[in-house]
């Protein structure tokens, strides 16, 4: 994908307007070859500085796809955002809910393990970062929960948004990954990985059964090979929400033919509960 303005591909560096170090890569006009200005660009000190300002108007000149994959190159968030939004947990409704049911030390550990964040996009909102196995931050999903029930707020509208929208990164190319995938480095192929739908369920199950790595697809449709490919060599148990077993099991059978070691649990399907009921709902109710 080629835009009118692109980061300079030469080795030239300028003084960063944020940290004042000579580590700043400026944007270049691809039509004229001239630098755009002194504030639009990216600092190479991604961890210690993280400054990255894109041009406000950067229309596409030519859009190119990889001839082999037919995919657009994904965008990534900078690491500094993890620290920036990794605070203010007293005003995080989801964290407040966890503290009502689990020991503070367990909640602290799971916050650290999954890099749970807090956003003021809505008062009390939570950020779930999607970080891949190579520690690339592919997305930040913002959601709002009720601090007492732990249920998502769906009225007067469904409270789900994305960090790139909040930050107004208009050219951000979103390509998601499994939530929790960055923890894969702590597990080998002898471990069993558990896949659920929601981030909330993965986090709660990580506290209840910490011996397994719990991952989330983020949606019903997220149970697909595109997201599961990084964990192909692991033993996988999928726990679909109530009413989703047939759909997920069908996909699991297709993946087995491709060499995946995966099975789909029908635990919830055999219970007399409402559609959408998930594993965390089941275990939280049993321990209440």
N, C-alpha and C positions, 0 to 999 in steps of 0.2 A: 504494500500500500504506500503510495507516494503522495505526500502533501506538499503544499506550496512552500512551507517552512519545515526544515528538518535539522536535527542536531548536527553540528559540524563533525565530519568524519575524519578530519585531520587531527594531528596531535597538539594543536594549539590550545592553550588554556589561559583563562582570564581570571581576574579577581572576583570571587563570589560575592554578590551583594548581601549575602546573609552572614557568612562566616569570615569574610575578608581574606580567605586563602586563595592562592592562585591554582584553583582546581575547577574552574567554571567553564563548561562547554556551552557555547552560544548557538542560537538558531541561525541557520543560513537560508536565504531566499533561493530556492532551487532553480528559479528562472533566471535570476541575475547573478547569483554567486556571492551576493553581498550579505553581511551580517544584518540581522533584523534590528536589534537594540542591545543595550547592556544589562537588561533585567530578565529577558526571556531566555531560559536555558536550564541546565542541570548541573548541580555540583556533584563531582565524583566522590565526595565524602558522604556516601549515602547513609552510613550509620551515625556519624558524628554531626552531620549537618542536615542532609536530606532535602535541601532546597531544590525545587523543580517547578518552574513556571513555564507553562505552555502559552503560545500566542493565542490571543482571544479569538482571532479569526484565522483558521488554518484549513481552508477548503482543499478537498482532494483534487489533485491534478491528474494523476493516473492511479488506478487501483489495480494492483497486481496480486495474484494468488500463486502459491507454490504449486507448480505443475504436477507434483506427485501427490500432495496431501489435499489440495484444494481448500486449504484453511488459511485464514488471515492470522497473522502473528498476534498472539494475545498481549494485552497490556498488563503491567504489574504496578502495584503500589510500592512506595518506599518503606523501608523498615522503620523509619522514624515514626510512622503513624501508629505502630503497635504501642510504642511508649506514650505517645501523645494521648491516645484514647484508653490506655490501660490504667485508669484511675477513677476517682469519684464513685467507688463502689457502694457507698452509703445511699446514693441516689439511683442505683441500678435495681429496677424492680425484680429482674430475674435473679440477681444475686441475693436480694432480700428474701425471695421465696426459698432459695436453696438453704439459707441460714435458718429458716424456720424448721427445716427437716433434717439437716445434717450438721455435724460438728464443724466449727469454724476452721479447724486445721484442714479438714477434708475439702471444704469449699475453697480455701486458699490454694490448695494443691491443684484443684481442677481448673481454677482460674489461670494459674500459671501454665498448666499443661496445654490448655486450648487457647491461651491468649485472649480470654474473654475481655471485651472492651465495653466502655460506656459512651453513649452519644447523647447530645442534647437536641438531636433532630426532633425527637419527642421527649418530654420530660420522663426520665426513668428508662430510656431505651437501652438496648443491649446491642453490641457489635459482635458478630460471629465472623472471624476471619477465615477465609479459605486459603490455606497455604499448602502448596504441593510438596512432593517428596524431595524436591531440590531447594526447598525453603524460598520459593517465589510466592509473593503475596498476590494471589490472582483476583481476590474479591473481598469486600467487606459488606456483609449482609446486616442491615439494621432492622431490628424487630422490637416490638413493645409487648410486654407481658403484664398480667395482673400480679402484683406482689403477694397477694393472699392465696389465689387459686393456682397460680402458675400457668394459667391459660393465656393464649395470645389474645390481644385486643383486636377485635374484628369490627367494632362499631365505633363511630358511624361509617368507618371504612377499614379495610384490611391494612394494618400498620406494618408494612414491609417496604423497605427501600434499600438503596445501595450506596456505599461510601463514595463511589465515583460520581454519583449524582449529587450527593451532598456537597462534594468538593468542586462540582461543576467542571469535571474533566470530560468535556464534550466529545473528545476523540478517543476516549477509553474503549478498548476492545475487550469485552467481557467474555472469558472462557473459563467456566467454573471447574472445580475439582472437588473431591470428597472432603467434607469438613473433618478435620483431625488428621489428614494425610501426612502432615509434617512430622507426626510422631512415629512414622514407620521406621525410622532409623533406630528406634529402641527395641524393635522386634525382629526376630528372624523367621524364616519360613516354616519353622516348627510350631510357631504360635498360631492360634486361631484368631482371626479378625471377625468382628461382628459389625454388620451393616444395618442401620435403621434409617428411618426417613428424616426425622427432625433433629436439629442440633441440640435442642433441649433434651431429647431422649438420650442421645449419645453422651451428654455430659452427666446426666443423672445415673445412667448405667455404669459410667466410668467410676462413679463413687461407690455404687452398690457392688459391682463386680469388677474391681480394678485389675484383675489378672489378665483380662483381655483388652485389646485395643478396640475402642468403639468409634465407628465412623458414621457419618450421616450423608445421605444423598441430597438433602435439602428440599426434596419434593418427591412426589410419587413417580414422576417421569424421570427422575434422576438415577433410577436403578437401571443403568445401561452400560454397555461395554466401554463407551467413551470415557466414563468416569472410573470404571472398575479396572481398567487395563493396568494401572500401576501396581495393583495387588494381585495380579493373575497367579503368581507363584505361591501364594499363601492359601491356607485353608480358610474358607469363608463361610460364615453362617449369616443368612439374611433374615431379619425379623420384620416383615411387612406389617403395616397397620391393619386393623380389622377391615375386611372387605377387599384388601389388595393382594391377598395370597395368590389367587389364580393368575393375576397379571405378572407378579414378581416371579412366581414359580415357573411360568412359561419362559421367561427370559433366562432364568437360572438354568433350565434344561438346555436352552440354546448355547449358553456359555460353557456348559459341561462338554458339549460336542467340540468345543474349541480348546479344550484342555484345562479349563478352570476347575478347581476343586471347591465347589460351592454347593450348598444345599439351602433350601428355603424352609423356615420353620412355620408350621401351621398352628402354633400354640394359641394365638389370639383368635384364629378363625373358628376354633372349637369352643370358644366362650360365648355366653349369651350377654354380649355387650354391644354398645352402639358402634356404628361404623365410624372409623377414624380413631378408635381406641388404640393406644400403642403400648409397647412393652413397659415404658416408665409408668404410665397410668395404672397398669395392672399391678406392678410391684409396689408402687407407692400406696395403692389402696389396700394391699395385703398387709403392709407394715404399719398402716395408720392406727 
